[in-house]
Amino acid sequence: MAENSEQQAGKPIKYTITHHRQPKHTHEAFIKWIVEDHVPAAMPLFKKHKVLNYSLFVTPPPLNAVVAQQFSNFRPTWDFADYDCVIEYILPSLETITNVLSDPEWAEVLKDQDEWVDTSRALVSVGHFTPYLLESGEVVNVKK
């Protein structure tokens, strides 16, 4: 059963955005640019606006191709995502992302974005999240 708005109040927000690289760049060069240039430039701003967590989910084309082939046997109607990465934010509130995006320093962080990112293909998701299985193996938030 989905939790209602009152149950979600005060829970962190998960905000994700998919990125496709500009075709003139390799996947490897694109990820290198994100990790070595974009992330270091963005960190001070994320800390300033109290972003709780920032992570990069990289989707290498060779790995995607293998898994897409395997899935075609199990789930032939499923589409397989072809983006290069997903940037994931955990935020104290939705206002946090608005504050980051409207901060004048954000333009400097994004100065090279059009060279590297095909922003016309970006996909944003926003919502609440609930963990059920932790990396430690602990099961949480499941009624016994």
C-alpha positions in Angstrom: 0.0 0.0 0.0 1.3 3.5 -0.9 2.0 5.8 1.9 -0.2 9.0 2.0 1.2 12.5 2.1 1.0 12.8 5.9 3.1 9.6 6.3 5.7 11.1 3.8 5.9 14.5 5.5 9.4 15.1 6.8 10.9 12.2 4.8 13.8 13.0 2.5 13.2 13.4 -1.2 14.9 11.4 -3.9 15.6 13.4 -7.0 17.1 11.7 -10.0 18.1 12.8 -13.5 19.3 10.6 -16.3 22.0 11.9 -18.6 23.0 11.0 -22.2 26.3 12.1 -23.4 26.7 14.2 -26.5 27.4 11.7 -29.3 30.8 13.2 -30.1 32.1 11.9 -26.7 32.7 8.4 -25.6 30.9 7.0 -22.6 34.3 6.8 -20.8 35.2 10.4 -21.5 31.8 11.6 -20.5 32.0 9.8 -17.1 35.5 11.1 -16.6 34.2 14.6 -17.2 31.4 14.2 -14.7 33.7 12.7 -12.0 36.7 14.9 -12.5 35.2 18.2 -13.5 31.5 18.5 -12.7 31.3 16.7 -9.3 34.2 18.7 -7.7 32.7 22.0 -9.0 29.2 21.1 -7.7 30.1 19.8 -4.2 30.5 23.2 -2.5 27.1 24.2 -3.7 25.5 20.9 -2.6 27.1 21.3 0.8 25.9 25.0 1.0 22.3 23.9 0.3 22.5 20.9 2.6 22.1 18.1 0.0 22.1 15.0 2.1 23.5 12.6 -0.5 24.7 12.7 -4.1 25.7 9.7 -6.1 26.3 8.7 -9.6 24.8 5.5 -11.1 26.9 4.7 -14.2 25.5 2.5 -16.9 28.3 1.3 -19.2 27.1 0.3 -22.7 28.9 -3.1 -22.7 27.2 -4.1 -19.5 23.8 -2.8 -20.7 24.1 -4.8 -23.9 24.7 -8.1 -22.0 21.9 -7.5 -19.5 19.5 -6.3 -22.2 20.1 -9.5 -24.1 19.5 -11.6 -21.0 16.4 -9.7 -20.1 14.9 -10.2 -23.6 14.4 -13.9 -22.7 12.7 -13.2 -19.4 10.9 -9.9 -20.1 10.6 -9.5 -23.9 8.2 -6.5 -23.6 10.5 -4.5 -21.4 12.5 -1.6 -22.8 16.0 -1.2 -21.7 17.3 2.2 -20.7 20.1 3.6 -22.9 21.3 6.6 -20.8 24.9 6.9 -19.7 24.2 7.6 -16.1 21.7 8.6 -13.4 22.6 11.3 -11.0 20.8 10.7 -7.7 20.2 13.3 -5.0 18.8 12.8 -1.5 17.3 16.1 -0.3 15.8 17.3 3.0 13.0 18.9 1.0 12.0 19.7 -2.6 12.9 23.3 -1.9 16.6 22.2 -1.7 16.8 21.4 -5.5 15.0 24.7 -6.2 17.6 26.5 -4.1 20.5 24.8 -5.9 19.1 25.5 -9.4 18.4 29.1 -8.6 21.7 29.8 -6.9 23.8 32.1 -9.2 26.8 29.8 -8.6 25.0 27.0 -10.3 25.5 28.6 -13.8 29.3 28.3 -13.2 28.9 24.6 -12.3 27.0 24.0 -15.6 29.3 26.1 -17.8 30.5 23.0 -19.8 27.3 21.0 -19.6 26.1 21.6 -23.2 29.5 20.4 -24.5 29.0 17.1 -22.7 25.3 16.4 -21.9 22.5 16.0 -24.3 20.0 17.8 -22.0 17.1 17.3 -24.5 17.0 13.7 -23.5 17.2 14.1 -19.7 14.5 12.5 -17.6 13.8 13.7 -14.0 12.1 11.6 -11.3 11.2 12.9 -7.9 9.6 11.2 -4.9 10.0 9.6 -1.5 11.9 6.4 -1.0 11.8 3.6 1.6 14.7 1.2 2.0 13.8 -2.5 2.7 17.1 -4.3 2.4 20.3 -2.6 3.6 23.9 -3.3 2.4 24.5 -4.8 5.8 21.9 -7.5 4.9 19.4 -6.1 7.5 15.8 -6.1 6.5 14.0 -3.0 7.5 10.5 -1.4 7.1 8.9 -4.8 6.6 6.1 -5.9 8.9 6.9 -9.2 10.5 
